[in-house]
Amino acid sequence: MSNEMLYNEFINVLDKEDILIEEPMSKHTSFKIGGPVDFFLLPRTIEQLKESIDICKQNHIPYYIMGNGSNLLVKDGGFRGVIIQVYKNLSNLHINGEIVEAEAGILLSTLSKKVCKVELAGFEFASGIPGTLGGAVCMNAGAYGGEINDVILSATVIDDKGDIITIEKDDLELGYRTSIIQKNNFIVVSAKLKLKKGNMNEINAIMDDLTDKRTTKQPLEMPSAGSTFKRPVGHFAGKLIMDAGLRGYRIGDAQVSEKHCGFIVNLGNATAKNVLDLIEHIQEEVKSQFQVVLEPEVRIIGTDE
């Protein structure tokens, strides 16, 4: 199918301004890296999201669902197909007592502020995680002793058949940075959380403390995709990288952060190839010196050329 014919299908589902053509992905990732995508879609409703995916499936067009791009590396050749962003538009929120229902595109930082305002506790751990609720549920995101598994009741997803189904917590198979959603490539559209009544001042104090820890220990002032590697069993990725003598090591403008070795940062003009070459070098050095295999936590998509 030609791009013109595909555009005509999307225009039946989405508003014209919500269909971007040959959009540079460097504008949509926290790494500030990435070549162009054929179509960048911004659905405003869950139904538009589902219909956009249906079009891709019916026409055998590769597609990828993204949040705010905080854990994503798009290769320099871009992405041949369709990238659908749920961030911003799909961010509706409903709070009923201690039950919170939110769409996948809401930022964790925004959600943490909203529940704090109504004195709901238990979500403080997520206040500084730079991603959306959908991505967090998919990978059971966590920080500072808390994780999505602690608060989730259920997730509503688009399954591999294109149906919208709700999966209860016990069936989500939530583990360290994994879930049945991730394993089966389901797409989170919303989640239901159970929090608990708290004191606004105490909640704010915990969030402020976690923010202080992040800003003093992590290179948040520089473009990156957060923690580059998953935590290997019995180790910390950042310490292994530091002990391997790689603090500050760089390839092109991609550098192992001098502030926190678990992060790769973009010094300004890093390419995806720079980052990928650096990831490979780190993996080789850590495996050679410590016999530990580091697995990337950052999502990598697209083509080299």
C-alpha positions in Angstrom: 0.0 0.0 0.0 1.3 3.5 -0.9 1.8 6.1 1.8 -0.9 8.2 0.0 -3.5 5.4 0.3 -2.5 4.8 3.9 -2.9 8.5 4.7 -6.4 8.4 3.2 -7.3 5.6 5.6 -5.9 7.5 8.6 -7.8 10.7 7.7 -11.0 8.7 8.1 -10.1 8.1 11.7 -8.0 11.0 12.8 -8.0 14.8 12.4 -5.5 16.1 9.8 -3.4 17.8 12.4 -3.0 14.5 14.3 -1.3 12.8 11.3 2.4 13.8 10.9 4.4 12.6 7.9 8.2 12.0 7.9 8.3 13.3 11.5 11.8 13.3 13.0 11.7 11.1 16.1 14.5 13.2 17.7 11.6 15.7 18.5 9.7 13.0 20.5 12.3 11.2 22.6 14.1 12.2 25.8 17.4 11.1 24.1 16.8 13.8 21.4 17.9 11.1 18.9 16.1 9.4 16.0 15.4 9.5 12.3 12.1 10.1 10.6 9.0 7.9 10.9 6.7 7.5 7.9 3.6 8.3 9.9 3.4 9.8 13.5 -0.2 9.5 14.8 -1.7 11.3 17.8 -5.1 9.7 18.5 -7.4 11.6 20.9 -9.5 8.7 22.1 -9.1 5.0 22.9 -11.4 4.3 19.9 -9.2 6.3 17.6 -6.2 4.4 19.0 -7.9 1.1 18.3 -9.0 2.0 14.8 -5.5 3.3 13.9 -4.0 0.0 15.0 -6.7 -1.9 13.1 -5.6 0.0 9.9 -2.0 -0.9 10.5 -2.8 -4.6 11.0 -5.2 -4.9 8.1 -2.6 -3.5 5.8 0.4 -5.3 7.3 2.1 -2.0 8.3 4.7 -2.1 11.1 3.6 0.0 14.0 4.9 0.9 17.5 2.9 2.4 20.4 4.9 5.0 22.5 4.3 7.2 25.5 6.5 10.3 26.0 9.6 8.7 24.6 11.5 8.6 27.9 12.7 5.0 27.5 13.1 4.9 23.7 16.0 4.9 21.2 15.0 5.3 17.6 17.8 4.3 15.1 19.2 6.9 12.7 17.4 5.5 9.7 14.1 6.2 11.5 11.1 3.8 11.5 9.5 2.5 8.4 5.8 2.3 9.3 3.7 4.0 11.9 4.4 5.3 15.4 1.3 6.0 17.6 1.8 8.3 20.6 -0.7 8.0 23.5 1.1 10.7 25.6 -0.8 13.9 26.3 -4.1 13.1 24.5 -5.0 9.9 26.3 -4.6 11.1 29.8 -8.0 11.3 31.3 -8.2 10.7 35.1 -11.1 9.7 37.4 -10.7 9.4 41.2 -13.4 7.8 43.3 -12.4 7.5 47.0 -9.2 5.4 47.1 -9.7 4.1 43.5 -7.9 5.8 40.7 -8.6 5.1 37.0 -6.4 6.8 34.5 -5.6 6.5 30.8 -2.3 5.2 29.5 -0.9 8.5 28.3 -0.9 10.4 31.6 2.6 11.1 33.0 3.5 9.4 36.2 4.7 12.8 37.6 1.3 14.4 36.7 -0.6 11.5 38.2 1.4 11.6 41.5 0.6 15.4 41.9 -3.1 14.8 41.2 -3.5 12.0 43.8 -1.4 14.0 46.3 -3.9 16.9 46.0 -6.7 14.6 47.1 -4.5 13.2 49.9 -4.0 9.7 48.4 -0.7 8.0 49.4 1.2 5.0 47.9 2.1 6.5 44.6 5.0 8.6 45.8 7.6 6.2 44.4 6.5 7.0 40.8 6.6 10.8 41.2 10.0 11.1 39.5 9.9 8.3 37.0 10.0 10.0 33.6 7.3 8.1 31.8 3.6 7.4 31.2 1.3 5.1 33.1 0.9 2.8 30.2 4.6 2.2 29.9 4.9 1.9 33.7 2.2 -0.8 33.8 3.7 -2.7 30.9 7.1 -3.0 32.5 6.0 -2.9 36.2 8.1 0.3 36.7 9.4 1.0 40.1 11.8 3.1 42.1 12.9 3.7 45.7 11.3 0.5 47.1 7.9 0.8 45.3 6.5 -0.5 42.0 3.3 -0.6 40.0 2.6 -4.1 41.4 2.0 -2.5 44.8 -0.9 -0.3 43.7 -2.5 -1.8 40.6 -5.9 -3.5 40.6 -6.3 -4.1 36.9 -5.2 -3.0 33.4 -7.4 -2.5 30.3 -5.5 -3.4 27.1 -5.9 -4.0 23.4 -4.9 -7.6 23.0 -3.3 -9.3 20.0 -6.7 -9.9 18.4 -7.5 -6.2 18.6 -10.1 -6.6 21.4 -10.2 -4.3 24.4 -10.1 -6.5 27.5 -9.5 -5.9 31.2 -6.8 -8.0 33.0 -7.0 -8.3 36.8 -3.9 -7.9 38.9 -3.5 -11.6 39.6 -3.3 -12.4 35.9 -0.9 -9.6 35.0 2.2 -11.7 35.8 4.0 -8.6 37.2 7.7 -9.2 37.8 10.9 -7.2 37.7 10.4 -4.9 34.7 8.0 -7.4 33.0 4.4 -8.3 32.7 2.1 -10.5 30.6 1.3 -7.2 28.7 5.0 -7.0 27.7 5.3 -10.7 26.9 2.3 -10.7 24.6 2.7 -7.2 23.1 -0.6 -6.0 24.4 -1.2 -2.3 24.5 -2.3 -0.6 27.7 -5.1 1.9 27.3 -5.9 2.5 31.0 -5.3 1.2 34.5 -7.1 1.0 37.8 -5.1 1.7 41.0 -5.9 1.3 44.7 -4.2 3.9 46.9 -4.8 4.8 50.5 -5.8 7.9 52.4 -2.8 10.0 53.6 -1.7 13.4 54.7 -0.9 15.9 51.9 2.1 17.4 53.8 3.6 13.9 54.4 3.0 12.8 50.8 4.6 16.0 49.5 7.6 15.5 51.9 8.2 12.0 50.6 8.0 13.2 47.0 10.3 16.1 47.6 12.8 13.8 49.2 12.8 11.4 46.2 13.1 14.4 43.8 16.1 15.6 45.7 17.7 12.1 45.5 17.1 11.9 41.8 18.4 15.4 41.0 21.6 15.0 43.1 22.4 11.5 41.8 21.1 11.3 38.3 22.0 13.4 35.2 18.5 14.8 34.7 19.9 17.9 33.1 21.1 16.0 30.0 19.2 14.1 27.3 19.1 10.4 28.1 16.6 7.5 28.3 17.0 6.9 32.0 18.7 3.8 33.2 20.3 2.2 30.2 20.4 -1.4 31.6 18.2 -3.6 33.7 19.5 -4.4 37.1 21.4 -7.8 36.9 20.6 -10.2 39.7 22.9 -9.6 42.7 24.4 -6.4 41.2 23.8 -2.8 40.2 24.4 -1.9 36.6 25.8 1.5 37.4 28.4 0.2 39.8 29.5 -2.6 37.4 30.0 0.0 34.7 31.9 2.3 37.1 34.1 -0.5 38.4 34.9 -1.5 34.8 36.6 2.0 34.4 34.0 3.4 32.1 32.8 6.5 33.9 32.9 9.3 31.3 33.7 6.9 28.4 32.3 8.2 25.2 31.8 7.3 21.6 31.0 10.4 19.5 28.6 12.5 21.7 27.2 9.5 23.5 28.8 9.2 27.0 28.6 7.1 30.1 27.4 9.8 32.6 30.0 11.0 35.0 27.2 11.6 37.5 25.7 8.1 37.3 27.3 5.4 35.3 23.9 3.6 34.8 23.0 6.4 32.4 24.2 7.0 28.8 23.7 10.7 28.0 23.7 12.7 24.8 26.3 15.5 24.9 24.6 17.3 22.1 24.9 15.6 18.7 24.9 11.9 19.6 23.6 9.5 16.9 21.8 6.3 17.7 24.8 4.4 16.3 27.0 6.2 18.9 24.6 5.0 21.6 24.4 1.5 20.3 28.2 1.2 19.9 28.6 2.5 23.5 26.0 0.0 24.8 27.9 -2.9 23.1 31.2 -1.7 24.4 29.9 -1.5 28.0 28.4 -5.0 27.7 31.7 -6.4 26.4 33.7 -4.8 29.2 31.4 -5.8 32.0 31.1 -9.3 30.8 34.9 -9.6 30.3 35.7 -8.2 33.7 32.8 -9.5 35.9 31.2 -12.3 33.9 27.9 -10.4 34.1 25.6 -9.9 31.1 23.9 -6.5 31.0 20.6 -6.4 29.3 19.3 -3.1 27.9 16.3 -1.5 29.6 15.9 1.1 26.9 13.6 0.1 24.0 15.4 0.2 20.6 13.4 0.4 17.4 13.9 1.4 13.8 16.4 0.9 11.0 20.1 1.9 10.7 19.7 3.4 7.3 
